[in-house]
Amino acid sequence: MRLATVLWLLGSAPLPVSLLAARQDHPGTTDQRGAMVMGFDQAQTKHHFLLFTDGGAIDVSVTDRADTKNRDAIRSHLPHIAMMFGNGNFDAPMLVHDSTGVPGTKTMAERKATIRYQYVETTNGGRVDIVTSDPAALAAVHQFLKFQIAEHKTGDPTTVRTR
């Protein structure tokens, strides 16, 4: 999905009818909303959410190394997520999860100056490293990532480990 489309979805323009219909069928359409917001096939990719003593990470990769279309879409999406999150904008997870209250995001937005988001390209996709030394921001980051683990059913550990 191109940046202009994502920005349109996240902006003040009305949501398309297909997305409005999808929002009413949660959780069955989380992957559909995710594909619309993120721009890549959720069934052909894997999300991982990792909790570290200094923050965490969002890692997304293709399940098939030959899938350059979805790999490139991941690599297009994640730098924008790092930028948006750094600006305190968490509209994308709100749309994906059909929620106005994704846990941790309120505090993460309020304490955005104390959190660093850095995009890193990986072999099969990309990762957003989230780093903070602020205790309130760290707790919020962990709350956000634990929510993502549950919602995306990744099976990732919810214990905090050293990076």
Secondary structure, DSSP 4 states (H G I P E B T S, - for coil): --HHHHHHHHSSSPPPHHHHHHHTTTTTTHHHHHHHHHSS-GGGEEEEEEEETTEEEEEEEESSTT-HHHHHHHHHHHHHHHHHHHTT--HHHHHHTT-S--TTHHHHHHTGGGEEEEEEEETTEEEEEEEE--HHHHHHHHHHHHHHHHHHT-----S-B--
